[in-house]
Amino acid sequence: MAQTAGVKPMTIAGRVASERERCIGMTDAERQWRKQWLKDQVLAPNEPVHVEEYWKERTNPIRRLYRKPLDALFEKLSPVLGVNRAADYRYITGKLGFIAVGVLAAHYYFKYGGNDWTKKGGWRVVTSKPIVLPGQPRFPFKSERVSDADYADRGFKDSVLIK
């Protein structure tokens, strides 16, 4: 659900939020209202308040579980780095960690789970014939496939069972 509960958000700053509008002219009532509005934007010294129970109610238990190691690490680093910088580093570290795990998982899958003659499943990676133009060293291009059996091989000829 949206933060505005389906109601289109509107600014309470009014017409005096824009500097250009204020330069046109303001009434005394608008000046008083603007002064009060600016005063209301200043947070109290203890704000924002972090309520642990509120955060736990809003977040998924699985998300809290996988966030716990980095939260503990950066909680210890926050006195050194500062709260805002520690939160930024924690965010970046988490995202880079997920990217690294994804890259390693893809590498593992393509290295050990590829499609060959021993398996029914897996992604089959097929490379196209390279473009070789006249005047280039490999022109005319000669394919490594010389017999009909080379075309649907899927790694069978390189098998230890054949040798």
Phi, psi and chi 1 to 4 in degrees:
 res  aa     phi    psi   chi1   chi2   chi3   chi4
   1 MET       -  144.9  179.9  179.9  -87.6      -
   2 ALA   -68.5  158.8      -      -      -      -
   3 GLN   -66.0  -22.8  -71.0  179.8  -24.7      -
   4 THR   -97.6    6.9   59.9      -      -      -
   5 ALA    57.2   39.3      -      -      -      -
   6 GLY    88.2   -9.2      -      -      -      -
   7 VAL   -89.8  135.8  177.8      -      -      -
   8 LYS   -64.7  129.5  -71.3 -174.1  178.5 -179.9
   9 PRO   -69.3  144.5   24.2  -30.9      -      -
  10 MET  -135.8  151.7   63.2  175.2 -137.6      -
  11 THR   -82.2  142.1  177.6      -      -      -
  12 ILE   -95.2    0.2   61.8  167.1      -      -
  13 ALA   -70.8  -24.9      -      -      -      -
  14 GLY    75.1 -161.0      -      -      -      -
  15 ARG   -72.7  -21.2  120.0 -176.7  142.9   75.5
  16 VAL   -84.6    7.8  -66.7      -      -      -
  17 ALA   -71.3  -29.4      -      -      -      -
  18 SER   -89.1  134.4  163.8      -      -      -
  19 GLU   -62.6  -35.9 -175.2  177.3   -2.5      -
  20 ARG   -63.0  -40.9  178.8  169.7  -83.6 -175.1
  21 GLU   -65.9  -38.4  -73.2  -74.1  -29.8      -
  22 ARG   -67.2  -33.2  -70.1 -166.8  -56.1  -87.7
  23 CYS   -70.1  -25.4  -71.8      -      -      -
  24 ILE   -64.0  -36.4  -68.6  172.3      -      -
  25 GLY   141.7  141.9      -      -      -      -
  26 MET  -130.6  146.3  -64.8  170.5   55.9      -
  27 THR   -81.4  169.0   63.6      -      -      -
  28 ASP   -63.1  -36.9  -74.2  -23.2      -      -
  29 ALA   -64.4  -40.4      -      -      -      -
  30 GLU   -67.6  -37.1  -74.6  175.9  -29.3      -
  31 ARG   -63.8  -43.4  -81.1 -168.4 -178.8   82.0
  32 GLN   -63.8  -43.2  -74.5  -62.0  103.1      -
  33 TRP   -63.3  -44.1 -177.3   86.8      -      -
  34 ARG   -63.6  -41.0  171.0  114.8  174.3  121.6
  35 LYS   -61.6  -44.7 -178.6  179.4  176.2 -175.8
  36 GLN   -66.6  -39.4 -177.6   62.2   42.5      -
  37 TRP   -64.2  -43.3 -176.6   79.3      -      -
  38 LEU   -63.4  -37.8  -72.3  172.1      -      -
  39 LYS   -65.7  -36.3 -154.2  164.4  117.6 -178.4
  40 ASP   -70.9  -20.0  -68.7  -18.7      -      -
  41 GLN   -77.2  -15.6  -59.0  -51.9  -55.6      -
  42 VAL   -79.3  125.3  177.6      -      -      -
  43 LEU   -78.7  154.2  -65.2  177.8      -      -
  44 ALA   -69.2  158.4      -      -      -      -
  45 PRO   -58.9  -28.0  -21.5   29.1      -      -
  46 ASN   -92.9    6.5   64.7  -19.1      -      -
  47 GLU  -100.2  153.6  -70.4 -177.6  -36.1      -
  48 PRO   -75.0  145.2   26.1  -30.7      -      -
  49 VAL   -93.1  127.3  177.8      -      -      -
  50 HIS   -94.6  115.8  176.5   71.2      -      -
  51 VAL  -104.9  110.9 -179.0      -      -      -
  52 GLU   -60.2  -42.7 -174.0   67.8   27.4      -
  53 GLU   -64.3  -38.2  -66.3   79.3   23.6      -
  54 TYR   -64.6  -42.3  178.1   65.6      -      -
  55 TRP   -64.0  -41.3 -175.6   78.5      -      -
  56 LYS   -64.7  -37.1  -80.2 -174.2  177.3  178.7
  57 GLU   -68.6  -30.5  -73.1  -64.6  -38.9      -
  58 ARG   -86.5  -18.4  -75.2 -177.7   35.5 -119.2
  59 THR  -111.5  149.0   54.2      -      -      -
  60 ASN   -68.1  139.6 -175.3  -30.3      -      -
  61 PRO   -60.1  -34.1  -19.2   26.1      -      -
  62 ILE   -67.4  -40.9  -63.6  169.2      -      -
  63 ARG   -63.8  -41.2  180.0  175.9  179.6 -137.2
  64 ARG   -62.3  -36.5  -71.8 -163.2  -48.8 -101.2
  65 LEU   -66.2  -48.6  179.8   70.8      -      -
  66 TYR   -76.8  -15.9   73.5   72.7      -      -
  67 ARG   -85.2  -18.9  -74.5  179.9   55.4   98.8
  68 LYS   -55.7  -45.5 -165.4  175.3  -91.8  -55.6
  69 PRO   -59.9  -47.8  -20.5   28.6      -      -
  70 LEU   -70.2  -33.4  -76.6  179.8      -      -
  71 ASP   -61.7  -43.3  -76.1  -16.2      -      -
  72 ALA   -64.4  -42.6      -      -      -      -
  73 LEU   -63.0  -49.6  173.0   66.4      -      -
  74 PHE   -77.2  -16.9  -78.0   97.0      -      -
  75 GLU   -67.8  -36.8 -173.8  176.2  -39.0      -
  76 LYS   -73.8  -29.5  -64.3 -157.9 -176.4  -38.3
  77 LEU   -84.8  -15.8  -70.6  175.8      -      -
  78 SER   -62.8  -32.7   64.5      -      -      -
  79 PRO   -65.2  -30.1  -21.5   29.8      -      -
  80 VAL   -81.6  -46.5  176.7      -      -      -
  81 LEU   -85.3  -26.6  -63.6  173.3      -      -
  82 GLY    99.7  151.4      -      -      -      -
  83 VAL   -64.4  -46.6  176.2      -      -      -
  84 ASN   -67.5  -44.4  -69.7  -24.2      -      -
  85 ARG   -66.6  -39.4 -177.1  175.9  -79.0  175.9
  86 ALA   -63.0  -39.5      -      -      -      -
  87 ALA   -65.7  -40.2      -      -      -      -
  88 ASP   -64.9  -46.1  -68.5  -15.7      -      -
  89 TYR   -64.5  -37.5  -73.8  178.9      -      -
  90 ARG   -63.5  -42.8 -168.2 -109.4  170.7  -92.9
  91 TYR   -62.8  -48.0  176.7   81.1      -      -
  92 ILE   -65.7  -42.4  -67.6  167.7      -      -
  93 THR   -61.9  -42.3  -55.4      -      -      -
  94 GLY   -62.6  -45.3      -      -      -      -
  95 LYS   -65.4  -44.3  -61.9  -57.7  178.5 -151.1
  96 LEU   -64.1  -34.9  -70.2  176.4      -      -
  97 GLY   -63.0  -44.5      -      -      -      -
  98 PHE   -64.7  -39.2  -85.9  122.5      -      -
  99 ILE   -64.2  -43.5  -69.8  169.6      -      -
 100 ALA   -62.7  -42.7      -      -      -      -
 101 VAL   -63.3  -40.1  166.8      -      -      -
 102 GLY   -63.9  -43.5      -      -      -      -
 103 VAL   -64.5  -43.1  167.0      -      -      -
 104 LEU   -65.7  -38.7  -70.8  174.0      -      -
 105 ALA   -64.6  -42.2      -      -      -      -
 106 ALA   -64.6  -42.2      -      -      -      -
 107 HIS   -61.4  -45.6  175.9  -94.0      -      -
 108 TYR   -61.1  -44.4  179.8   86.6      -      -
 109 TYR   -62.5  -47.5  178.9   79.3      -      -
 110 PHE   -71.9  -25.9  -77.8  108.8      -      -
 111 LYS   -79.2  -42.9 -175.4  171.2 -177.0  178.9
 112 TYR  -112.0  -11.2  -62.0  111.4      -      -
 113 GLY  -119.4   21.5      -      -      -      -
 114 GLY   -71.9  170.8      -      -      -      -
 115 ASN   -87.1  120.1 -177.1  -53.6      -      -
 116 ASP  -141.3 -171.7   64.1    1.5      -      -
 117 TRP   -70.1  -17.0   70.6  -84.0      -      -
 118 THR   -86.1  -13.2   61.8      -      -      -
 119 LYS  -123.8  152.4  -61.7 -176.7 -152.1   78.1
 120 LYS   -88.5  -34.2 -167.2  172.8 -172.3  177.9
 121 GLY  -102.3 -171.4      -      -      -      -
 122 GLY    99.8  154.3      -      -      -      -
 123 TRP   -76.7  136.6  -74.6   -1.8      -      -
 124 ARG   -98.6  121.5 -174.2  170.4  178.5 -161.2
 125 VAL  -100.0  118.4  179.1      -      -      -
 126 VAL  -118.0  133.5 -179.4      -      -      -
 127 THR  -103.3  147.3   56.3      -      -      -
 128 SER   -84.6  162.9  -61.6      -      -      -
 129 LYS   -67.6  133.6 -178.5  173.9   88.3  168.8
 130 PRO   -69.4  151.8   24.8  -31.5      -      -
 131 ILE   -83.5  118.0  -62.3  172.9      -      -
 132 VAL  -124.4  116.9 -178.0      -      -      -
 133 LEU   -98.7  158.6  -59.4  172.7      -      -
 134 PRO   -57.3  136.9  -23.1   30.6      -      -
 135 GLY    98.2  -13.1      -      -      -      -
 136 GLN   -87.7  155.3  -69.0 -179.8  -25.8      -
 137 PRO   -58.8  -33.5  -11.8   13.8      -      -
 138 ARG   -94.4   13.4  -65.9 -178.5   60.9 -160.8
 139 PHE   -82.8  137.2 -176.9   80.3      -      -
 140 PRO   -75.6  144.9   28.3  -31.5      -      -
 141 PHE   -72.1  128.4  178.1   74.7      -      -
 142 LYS  -111.0  126.1  -58.3  -94.1 -166.7  -94.5
 143 SER   -72.0  148.9  176.1      -      -      -
 144 GLU   -76.5  -14.6  -67.4   88.3   22.6      -
 145 ARG   -84.2  114.7  -61.2  173.8 -179.8  166.7
 146 VAL  -111.8  -28.8  -69.5      -      -      -
 147 SER  -115.3  166.8   68.0      -      -      -
 148 ASP   -62.7  -31.9  -66.4  -18.5      -      -
 149 ALA   -69.3  -14.7      -      -      -      -
 150 ASP   -74.5  -20.0  -68.7  -21.2      -      -
 151 TYR   -79.5  -36.6  -77.7   88.1      -      -
 152 ALA  -113.2   36.9      -      -      -      -
 153 ASP   -68.6  -47.0 -179.6   34.6      -      -
 154 ARG    52.4   34.2  -68.0  177.8   51.4 -153.5
 155 GLY    86.8    8.2      -      -      -      -
 156 PHE   -67.3  -39.3 -178.9   73.1      -      -
 157 LYS   -68.9  -22.8  -72.7 -174.7  179.8  176.5
 158 ASP   -87.3    1.7  -61.2  -29.3      -      -
 159 SER   -67.5  148.9  169.3      -      -      -
 160 VAL   -72.3  -18.7  -65.7      -      -      -
 161 LEU   -71.4  -28.6  -60.2  175.6      -      -
 162 ILE   -79.5  -36.4  -59.1  -63.2      -      -
 163 LYS   -79.8      -  -64.9  177.2 -177.5  178.2
